[in-house]
Amino acid sequence: MNDLIANEPQIRLFAFFSILAIMIVWQVVKPRRAYQKPLQEKAKRWTSHALMMVVSTLLIRLTLPFSAAAFALYIADNNLALFGFSLPLIIGVILLDCLIYWQHRIFHKVPILWRLHRVHHSDETLDVTSAIRFHPIEIFLSMLIKFVAIWMFGLSAATVIIFEIILNGMAMFNHSNARIPADNILRLIFVTPDMHRVHHSVYGNETNSNYGFNMSIWDRIFASYIAQPKDGHDAMTIGLKEYPGGESGLKGLLEMPFKR
Ligand SMILES: [Zn+2]
C-alpha cells in the first residue's frame, strides 16, 4: 500500500492511458453505434475534451494545497476522522461509489448544479473522451465532497486512490462507443456502456436515470434504473434538447454554465 501511495501519479497515469488506449481500439474494432460526424468535427471535440481535463487539473492544483490521498493521510496521522473510526478499504470504496451516485443525482436535481453538469450532457455523441468532458467547477466541487467523505468516514489514502483509479477507468469504459459482449450479465453488477447511454438520451426521464458510474446496484436499489432507451441504441438521440447538434468548442463548454 505504501508503494501505491508513493507512486500514485505514475500508477494513475499508467491506468488512464492504458484504459484510454484499450477503449479507443475497442470502439474502432467493435463500435456500438455508427459514427456520422466528419473527422474534423471529431478532432475539435476530442481536443476540447482533453483541454477541459487540463483546465480542471490546473484549477485543482492551484486552489487545493494537497491531493485527496495526502488529505486522507493527514486525517489518519492526526486521528481527525469525525466519528473516530476508519472504514476498511473495500467498504470505503463501496461507500464512495454510493456517494458519487447521490452526488450525480443531486447535480441533476439542483438547478445551479445542473448548469455545470449539463456541459457533460451537451455532448452530441458518446465515446471514451466523453468521460473527461466535465466543467472544471464540477470537478472542483466533486473534490470538496470527497474531502468531506474522507474526514467523516476516515477513508484511507489507499481507499481514495483505488476508488479514483476505478472511477476514471469505469467512466472511460461506460462512455465508450463499444459493443460489449454479455452486457446483460455484466450489468447485473457493473455499469455498462449500453446502460449508461440511456442516461445521455435527450428524453428527460431517460436523462434522469442510470446515475451510477461503477456498480449498477445503486440505480436498482434507489429506483432510477431504465434498462434500454425507448428509441433503441441505434436510433436514439444523444445530448440535450437545449443544445441540438451539441457543443464541441472549448470556449462554449467553459461558458455554458453562465449562459441561458
Ligand atoms: Zn449526468
Residues whose N, C-alpha, C, O or C-beta is under 5 A from the ligand:
A	BS01	ZN	none
